[in-house]
Amino acid sequence: MSEAKPTGRCIIDAPYENNVTVLVTGGAGFVGLNLVEALLEREREVVLFDAGALPRGADRALEPHAKRLHVERGSVLEPGALDALFRRYRIRHVIHAAAVTSGPQRETRDPAGIVEVNLRGTVNVLTAAREHGVQRTVYIGSGAAYGESLYRYPRLYEHTLSVPATLYSITKHAAERMCMRLRALWEIDIVCVRLGTVIGPWERDTGVRDNFGTHSQLAAMAIAGKSAVLMTREIQRDWIYARDVAEGVIALLDAAAPKHLMYNLSSGVAWEQPIARWCEALKAAYPAFSYREALATEDANIWYTDRDRGIMDIGRLEHDIAFRVRYPMREAYTHYLAWLARSREFFAA
């Protein structure tokens, strides 16, 4: 994660008057930016805090909400920067999405950096939230925290044993446990969510996101008019569209009194032939794009997200906050294609 001193860049510097300002850490990232957009559409005051810059096209997309959006550059590893944010904006809700989504190469090269951001960064955010009287913090976790259990069980519940093996899964699981422990010790309101495999707008290489999703790889190739060579077998995942992630997280942020400290947030079902269907949809929208299965003697040029995984059950979320998936596969692809059509500069090299 690149370190950057807070610059105080703010789309608007007018005095803050709304008492429900939401801080989104990692707000310029994939999940974070989808959360920011959804909050702004609900007319919330939002502080977007990130060590990285907004992606190409984001300024234009966010411009209609400029009066309620404050963009600040800085790191969750800088307690002083966090304290300054809370003093400036009277933040009442926090969504902590800042993380290093690491792969094997980064784990080999920089294990300390991953641990620093994913664990110490979380402690820093929670400390600031406590000191400034935040009403609720939602910690954005990952299904990766289940670790090897993802591949051992056909369905995973919040009480399923976690067996984390990678540094990413270990730190995400540990951060959840820290949230729960500090919630009890400090008597603060924290809810954790474990996300399924997210697809949708704004996914890119941010410098701290090593696992670039299959759908985004294909979208970039389609826009560039390239040819995709696919693996002969699709990977089973309970994909979830980014808009549904935002709906679920914000519902938990607003819930009067969530009954549990941990929730799975996914589609709850395995999508049927999602990669083939996505390629078909992209081909229809971008005729220069082509795709085929790899021959026995060649490798695919599209990276698939590891192995088949069990399905994360969302019954708890459905029961407690009446969460419903609004974007199953077909609707998700329709919405994503419409976003791509008006956001071509996002994937432009």
Secondary structure, DSSP 4 states (H G I P E B T S, - for coil): ----------S--SPP--TT-EEEETTTSHHHHHHHHHHHHTT--EEEEESSPPPTTHHHHHGGGGGGEEEEE--TT-HHHHHHHHHHH---EEEE----B--HHHHHH-HHHHHIIIIIHHHHHHHHHHHTT-SEEEEEEEGGGGBGGGGT-SEE-TTSPPB--SHHHHHHHHHHHHHHHHHHHHT--EEEEEE--EESTT----SSB----HHHHHHHHHHTT-EEEE-SSPPP---EEHHHHHHHHHHHHH-SS-S-SEEEES-SSPPSSHHHHHHHHHHHH-TT-EEEEPPTTS--SS---SS--PEEP-HHHHHHH----S--HHHHHHHHHHHHHT-GGGG--
